[in-house]
Amino acid sequence: MKKAASEVFTARDAQRILLCISAGVLMAVNLRTFVHAGGLFPGGISGLTVLIQDIFEKYLDIDISYGRLYLLLNLFPILLGFRKIGKKFTLYSFVVIGTVTFLTEVMPIYTITSDPLLISVFGGILNGAAVALALLAGATSGGTDFFAIYLSERFQVDGFNFVMGFNAVMLTTAGLLFGWEKALYSIIFQFASTQIIHFLNNRYKKNTLFIVTDHPDEVIACMYRDEHHGITEMKVFGTYKQKKERTMLYSVISTPELKKVLGDLKEVDPRAFINVIRTDQVSGRFYMKPND
């Protein structure tokens, strides 16, 4: 029984939990400092929670708890993640959501700066870093991130662009109800956040490999050990010293796989010529390791 328990809970699991808690702490601190001080509307469920809070407070004179409302709005995305993305992935995401829920209930509000531009930029950076930490742990910060990941994996598109559309509708509503100044600063906040996520998260980035080698069988065997993508083999002629027939292999892999693949290829064929090209879009079947 002890051996089975150790196999279930590994050092990687402990690392993921720590990253999830760190992401939740960073997000909660950001909400209780920059976001509250600037009266901003963050992206996704966080922004929707703030918007509903403000609507109830202004028009109904009812004060709603952020943490409990945030948890309630996350229930359907959590169900989607549990059924369509991965059970373990969703449980780790719940660690992030639970941390945010608890800390926003107990943490005091603290104003670091009153400058709206500084609040928008640095608040957006902190928010993006928190989301990226969660993604690094193989989890998400909840809310619309579940939908973004589902769309990215199901349809091979950048789902975070669709989330931007949701945020645009939310900010338009906020602008009509509470004035355009805070809504416009919130756009800066969300833009900074999105850029940080794209910069730090490599899971959905792809690369095309062109490999010229004299040992195609060994290289192909190596690549199939490292990845599950198809490989196209072509006969080509090198003209650097003399016209000699060689083999060129073509494949598309995700960025997280790239470092390991290149290292293993160098061991199999140190003289192989490898050209790596950033790939913006792939049409057709493309294998991506599923979330657990």
N, C-alpha and C positions, 0 to 999 in steps of 0.2 A: 504493500500500500504506500509506503514512503517513497519507493522508487517511482511509482505511478504519479504521485503528487509532484515530485520534482520534475517529471517529464512534462506535466501539464503547465506548471508555472516555472518559467525559465528566467535567466538574467535579462534576456531581451524583453520579456514581459514587464519586469521591474523597471527597465529603462523606459519603456513606453508609458507606463503609469506616471513616472516622474516627469516625462515630457508633457503629458496631458495635464497634470496638476500645474506645471509651470505655465502652460498656455492659458489655463483658466485663471491663474493668479494675475498674469499680465493683462488679460482682457478685463478682469474685474477692476484692477487698479486704473486702467485706462478709462473705464466707464465712470468711476467715482472721482476722477480728476479732470482730464481733458474734455471728455464728452459732456459731463455735467456742467463744467465751467463755461463751455462754449454754447450750451444749449443745442448741441448738434444731434443729427440723426444718422447713426452709423448704418452700415449696410445690413441687409438681410433681416433676420428675426430680431436682432438687437435693435435695429432702427425702428422696426414695426412695434416693438415693445415700448420704446420711448414715445413714438407717435400716439399709440393708444393711451399711454399714461397721460400725455399732454391734453389729449382730447377729453378724457374723463375729468381731468382737473379743471380745465378751462370752461367747458360747457356743462358739466354736471356737478362740479365741485366735489368730486370723489377722488381721493388719493389711493392709487393702486400700487401695491408692492411690485417693484421691478422684478425681483428674483422669482417670485411665484408666478407672475404673468409670463416671464421668459420661459420658465419650465413648462407651463401649460401650452404655449405656442410651439414648443419643440416636440410635443408628444407625437404628432403625425409624422414629421420628418424622421423621428427616431424609429417609428414603425416601418417607414419606407426603407430606412437603412438596414433594419433587422431582417427584412424580407428580401430585399433586392441587392444589397451591397455586401453585407457580411456580418455575422453575429458578433464575432470578436471585435471587428472594426466598430460596430455600433456601441458595444459595451465600453470600449475605450473612449469613444466620443461622449458617452454619458458621464464619464469621469470629468471631462472638460466642462460639460454643461452643469453638472452638479457642483463643481468648484465655483463657477461663475455665480450660480444661484445662491449658494451659501455666503460667499464673500460679499456680494452686493447687498445682502441683507444685514450684515454685521459691520461692514467697513464704513467709517465716517467719510463724509465728502471733504475733499481737500483741493483748494485752488492753487495750482502751480503758477499760472500766468493768466492774465485777462486779455492778452492779445489774440484776437480771433484767428489771425493767419497762422501764428505759431501753434495755437491749439489744433487747427485743422491739419497742418502738416505733420506735426509730431504725434498727434493723436492717431492719424492715419497710419503712420509708420509703426507705432506700437500695436495697433490693431492687426496690421498685415503680418507683423512678426509673430503675434499670438496665433493667428490662423496657420502660418507656415510651420510653427512648432507642433501644432496638432497634426498637420499633414505629415510631418516628419515622423511622428509617432505611429503613423498608420491609422489616424483617426481624423476627426474634423471638429470644428468649434460649434457644430450644430446648425440648426435652421436651414437656410437656403444652401449651405455648403453640401448638405446631403443631396439636394437636387442637382447641384453642379457636378458632383462626382458621379452621380447616377447617369446623367446625360453624357459626361465625358467617356465613361466606360461602355455605355450601351450603344452610343451613336458615333463614337470617335470624333467628337467635337469639343471645343473648349467651353464647357458648361458655365464657367464663370462669366462669360460674355452674356449669357442669358440672364444670369443673376443681376447683371448691370441693368437690364431692362426692367426687372422687378424694382430695383432701387430707384430707377428714374420715375416710375409711377408713384412710388412712395414719397419721393422728394417733391414731386409736383403737388401731391396732396398736402404735404407739410407746408409748402410755399403758399398755397391758396388759403390755408387755415391760419398760419402763424407768421406769415411774412416771408419774403424771398431772400432776405439777407442770410438768415441761418441756413436756409435750404441751399443757397449757393456755396456757403462755406462748407456745408456737408458734402457737396460734390468734390471739393478739394480733398476733404478727409477721405472719402471713398476712393478717389483716384490714387492718392498716395498709398492707401491700403492695398489696392489691386496691384499696383506696380511692385510692391514689396513681395506679395504672394507670387507673382509671376517670376520674380527674380530668384526667390529662395526655393520655390517648389519645382522640381524637375520631372516629376512623375509622368506628366503628359507631353513632355518634349521628346522629339524623335530625331534620329540621326540616320543618314544613309551612309553605308560603308562600301567603298570600292577597294577590293583587295587583290593586288597582283602578286601571284605566288608561283613557285615551282613545285609546291607540295600541296596541291588542292585537296587531296583526300584527308591528309592530317588536319588541315585548316578547317575543312567542313566538319570533321568529327569533333574538333575542339569547339566550334561554334554551336553545334547541336547539344553539346554538354552544357554550355553556358546559357543557351536561350532556346526558345521554341518557335522562332521565326523561320520562314522559308529562305532558302539561299538559291540564287540563280548563278549557274556556272557558264562562262563564256570563254571561247578560245580567242586570244588576241595575239598581236605581234609587237614585241618590244623593239625599238629602233635606236636605243641609246648607244650601244656599241655595234651591234649587228642585228639584222632582222631575225629574231628568234621567237618561235611560238611559245607563249606562256598562257597561264590561266588567270582570268579575272573573275572574282566572286562578288556578287552584289546582294546586299541585304539591308533591311531597315530595322533598327533596334531603338528601344527607348533610352533616354539619357542615363537613368540610374544603372543600366546594364553596361554602359559604354566603358567605364574604367576597367572593370573585370575582364571584359571581352578583349580589349586592347592588350592588357597584361598577359593574358593567356596566349593570344596570337603571337606575341613576341617570343614566348617560350617555344612554341611549336615551330615557327619559321622566323628567326631573327632578321632575315633578309627580305621579308615581305614588304611590299610598298602598300601603305594603307592611306586612303583618302577619306576623311570624315566630313560630311556635308550636313549642315543643319536642315532639317526637313520640316516645313510648315504644315503640310497636310498630306495624309495618306488616304486613298480611297480603296476599299476592298477589305478583306479579312486581315486583321493585324492583331497578333496575340499580345495581351497585356496581363501580367500577373494579377489575378483577382485579389481584392481585399479579403482578409480572413474573417 
